[in-house]
Amino acid sequence: MLFYRDYSAFSGGHLKVWDYFQHVRSSDRHRAEIFLDPASAPASPWQGDPGLVDRYDPEGADILFLAGTDWTALAAHPGIEERIPVVNLVQGLRHARPETPHFGFLSRPATRICVSPAVAEALRATGICNGPIHVIPNGIDFDLLPEGTAAASADLFLGGAKQPQLARALAARLQAEGYRVDLQIEPLPRQDYLARMAGAPIALLLPFAEEGFYLPALEAMALGRVVICPDCGGNRSFCIDGETALMPPAALAPLAQAVAEASRSPGLAQALRQRAREISKMHDIRTERAAFLDLLRHIGPQ
């Protein structure tokens, strides 16, 4: 299976492609290879990987794996998806919007893997998808999660890189109310981000208004944090308001009120943590891997 990536900097999208690359590598029926666009940054997860190839030769592959705008790499090979099966990982709701370049790829033949039911529903609603649509929810490698610190370094972790203006205003308000806030705006290496999130009992996370699958909220649940996270579409299968998380609107007053509610109600906080830990266990990376490898049994050379 041949992968393609144009890697500029770490992102959740690249992380999930890396996971799928590792899924293929774990199989005794398939071999994973990847070509990195020459403009890619040097510090990619694939740097020095034995599966890295120096030439993109899609015609020589048994199966092509594409995500995001990787389809553009096939420009010199018109109609190749009619000859060689394509697995297309779809991670965002934007793929279903006609004004985006991603929309134009939906009519091309492929087996599509959606990272959440919300993404699959959006794709089906377009009516133009060519090929089967499968849902494989994103998984977590629990072995990579840090353990919570014995003494919390803050009252809450505020992940605000995607909503910096709101995050800064919210941090100022909460600090004025006496909370110790660990505000994260600048991008962090993945393990540093997880360690910061593990250092507070509450994780207040601000996704974009629409996300295909908002992994930080699920990671916070797996870490045993109380999660406060507005609805973003792709978090609805695991963020259940009042059961696994608090989901106020993405506005200053309701977010601050949710922090007060979680901080002053130990019973509620404990109930949220317990149910969230339970639902996070349904997203083990091994479950994702098994579902994908089972799907591959029906694609490509048998």
C-alpha positions in Angstrom: 0.0 0.0 0.0 1.4 3.3 -1.1 0.9 6.5 1.0 1.5 10.1 0.1 2.1 13.1 2.4 2.9 16.8 2.0 4.1 17.3 5.6 4.6 20.9 6.8 4.1 20.6 10.5 2.5 18.2 13.0 -1.3 18.0 13.0 -4.0 15.7 14.1 -4.5 14.8 10.4 -0.9 13.7 10.0 -1.0 11.8 13.2 -4.0 9.7 12.0 -2.3 9.0 8.7 0.7 7.8 10.7 -1.5 5.5 12.7 -2.9 4.0 9.5 0.6 3.6 8.1 1.4 1.6 11.2 -1.7 -0.5 10.9 -0.6 -1.6 7.4 2.9 -2.3 8.7 1.5 -4.6 11.4 -0.2 -6.8 8.8 1.6 -9.8 7.4 -0.5 -9.5 4.2 0.6 -5.9 3.3 3.6 -3.7 3.0 3.5 0.0 3.8 5.4 2.5 1.7 5.2 6.3 1.7 6.4 9.1 -0.5 6.9 12.5 1.1 6.4 15.6 -1.1 9.9 17.2 -1.7 8.6 20.4 -0.1 7.8 18.5 3.2 9.5 19.6 6.4 12.3 17.3 7.6 10.9 16.6 11.0 8.1 14.3 9.9 7.3 11.0 11.7 8.5 9.2 8.6 12.0 10.7 8.6 14.4 7.8 8.2 11.6 5.2 8.1 12.4 2.0 6.1 9.1 2.4 4.3 10.1 5.8 2.9 10.5 5.8 -0.9 12.3 8.4 -3.1 9.8 8.3 -6.0 6.0 8.4 -6.1 5.0 5.5 -8.4 1.2 5.0 -8.0 1.0 2.9 -11.1 3.2 0.3 -9.3 1.1 0.1 -6.2 -1.4 -2.6 -5.3 -3.5 -0.1 -3.2 -3.3 3.7 -2.8 -4.0 5.4 0.5 -5.0 9.0 0.2 -6.2 11.6 2.8 -7.0 15.2 2.6 -5.8 16.7 -0.7 -3.4 13.8 -1.5 -5.6 13.2 -4.6 -3.7 16.1 -6.3 -0.6 13.8 -6.4 -2.5 11.7 -9.0 -2.8 14.6 -11.5 -0.4 12.9 -13.9 -2.3 9.6 -13.7 -5.8 10.3 -14.9 -8.2 7.5 -14.2 -5.8 5.6 -12.1 -8.4 4.9 -9.5 -10.3 2.8 -12.1 -7.2 0.6 -12.3 -5.8 0.6 -8.8 -8.0 0.6 -5.7 -7.9 3.7 -3.5 -8.5 3.9 0.2 -9.5 7.4 1.1 -9.3 8.5 4.8 -11.8 11.4 5.3 -11.2 13.3 8.5 -13.1 16.5 8.1 -16.7 17.8 7.6 -15.3 20.3 5.1 -15.1 17.5 2.5 -18.8 17.8 2.1 -18.8 21.5 1.3 -19.0 22.4 -2.4 -16.7 25.4 -2.0 -13.7 23.3 -0.9 -11.3 21.4 -3.1 -12.0 18.3 -1.1 -15.6 18.2 -2.4 -14.3 17.6 -6.0 -12.6 14.4 -5.0 -15.8 12.7 -3.7 -17.0 11.7 -7.1 -13.8 9.7 -7.7 -14.0 5.9 -7.0 -12.6 5.0 -3.6 -13.3 3.1 -0.5 -13.8 5.8 2.0 -13.1 5.6 5.7 -14.7 8.3 7.9 -13.4 9.0 11.3 -16.8 9.6 12.9 -20.5 9.1 12.1 -20.9 12.9 11.6 -18.4 12.8 8.7 -20.1 9.8 7.1 -23.5 11.5 7.4 -22.1 14.6 5.7 -20.6 12.7 2.9 -23.7 10.6 2.3 -25.8 13.8 2.2 -23.9 15.1 -0.8 -25.2 12.3 -2.9 -22.1 12.3 -5.1 -19.8 9.8 -3.3 -18.5 7.1 -5.6 -17.8 4.0 -3.6 -18.6 2.5 -0.2 -18.4 4.6 3.0 -17.3 3.1 6.2 -17.0 4.5 9.7 -13.9 3.6 11.8 -13.9 6.0 14.8 -10.5 7.3 15.7 -8.6 5.3 18.3 -6.1 6.2 21.1 -2.9 4.4 21.9 -3.3 4.3 25.7 0.3 3.2 26.2 1.4 6.7 25.0 -0.7 8.6 27.5 1.1 10.1 30.5 0.0 9.5 34.0 -1.7 12.3 35.9 0.6 14.2 38.2 0.3 13.6 41.9 -0.3 17.3 42.7 -2.2 19.3 40.1 -0.1 22.2 38.7 -3.3 24.1 37.7 -7.0 24.0 38.4 -7.7 23.6 34.7 -6.0 23.1 31.4 -7.4 25.4 28.7 -6.6 24.2 25.2 -7.2 27.3 23.1 -4.9 27.1 20.0 -8.0 26.9 17.7 -9.9 29.7 19.4 -7.1 32.0 20.8 -9.1 35.2 21.2 -11.9 33.4 23.2 -9.3 31.4 25.1 -7.3 34.4 26.3 -10.5 36.3 27.4 -11.7 33.2 29.2 -8.4 32.6 30.9 -8.4 36.2 32.2 -11.9 35.9 33.5 -11.2 32.6 35.3 -7.9 33.9 36.8 -9.8 36.9 38.1 -12.2 34.5 39.8 -9.3 32.7 41.5 -8.6 29.7 39.2 -5.2 28.6 38.3 -5.3 28.3 34.5 -2.8 26.6 32.3 -3.5 28.3 29.0 -2.2 26.7 25.8 -2.2 28.8 22.7 1.0 28.0 20.9 1.3 24.5 19.2 3.1 21.9 21.3 4.8 18.6 20.6 2.2 15.9 21.2 3.6 14.5 24.3 4.1 17.9 25.9 0.5 18.7 25.1 -0.8 15.6 26.7 1.5 16.1 29.8 0.1 19.6 30.2 -3.5 18.3 29.9 -2.7 15.6 32.5 -1.5 18.2 35.0 -5.0 19.6 35.8 -8.2 18.0 36.9 -10.3 19.8 34.4 -9.7 20.0 30.6 -11.5 22.9 29.0 -11.0 22.5 25.2 -12.0 24.8 22.4 -12.3 23.1 19.0 -13.2 24.8 15.8 -16.9 25.2 15.3 -16.8 22.1 13.1 -14.4 19.1 13.5 -14.5 15.7 11.9 -13.3 14.1 15.1 -12.0 16.1 18.1 -9.3 13.8 19.5 -8.1 16.0 22.4 -11.5 15.7 24.2 -11.3 11.9 23.9 -7.7 11.9 25.1 -8.7 14.1 28.1 -11.4 11.5 29.0 -8.8 8.7 28.8 -6.6 10.7 31.2 -9.4 10.9 33.7 -10.0 14.6 33.3 -13.3 16.4 33.6 -14.0 17.5 30.0 -15.6 20.8 29.1 -15.9 21.1 25.3 -18.5 22.8 23.1 -20.2 20.8 20.4 -18.3 20.6 17.1 -20.1 17.8 15.3 -17.4 15.2 15.3 -17.3 14.9 19.1 -21.0 13.9 19.6 -20.3 10.2 19.7 -18.3 10.5 22.9 -19.0 14.0 24.3 -22.5 13.6 25.8 -23.6 16.6 27.7 -24.1 16.0 31.4 -22.9 12.3 31.0 -19.3 12.3 29.8 -18.7 16.0 29.4 -20.1 19.5 29.9 -20.9 21.0 26.5 -21.7 24.7 26.9 -21.9 27.1 23.9 -18.5 28.5 22.8 -19.0 31.8 24.6 -17.4 33.4 27.6 -20.2 33.3 30.2 -21.4 29.7 29.6 -17.9 28.4 29.5 -17.0 30.1 32.8 -20.3 28.8 34.3 -19.3 25.2 33.3 -16.0 25.6 35.1 -17.7 26.7 38.2 -20.2 23.8 38.0 -17.4 21.2 37.6 -15.3 22.7 40.3 -18.1 23.0 42.9 -19.8 19.7 42.4 -17.5 16.8 43.3 -20.2 14.3 42.7 -20.9 15.6 39.2 -17.1 15.7 38.4 -16.7 12.1 39.6 -19.7 10.9 37.5 -18.4 12.6 34.4 -14.9 11.2 34.8 -16.2 7.7 35.3 -18.5 7.6 32.3 -15.9 9.3 30.2 -13.2 6.8 31.0 -15.7 4.0 30.1 -16.5 5.5 26.7 -12.8 6.3 26.0 -12.0 2.6 26.3 -14.2 1.9 23.3 -11.7 3.9 21.2 -8.6 1.8 21.7 -6.2 2.0 18.8 -6.3 -1.8 18.6 -10.0 -1.6 17.7 -9.3 0.9 15.0 -6.5 -1.4 13.6 -8.6 -4.5 13.6 -11.5 -2.8 11.8 -9.1 -1.4 9.1 -7.3 -4.6 8.5 -10.6 -6.5 8.2 -11.6 -4.0 5.6 -8.4 -4.5 3.7 -9.2 -8.2 3.3 -11.7 -7.2 0.7 -9.6 -4.6 -1.2 -6.8 -5.1 -3.7 -5.1 -8.4 -4.7 -6.4 -11.4 -2.8 
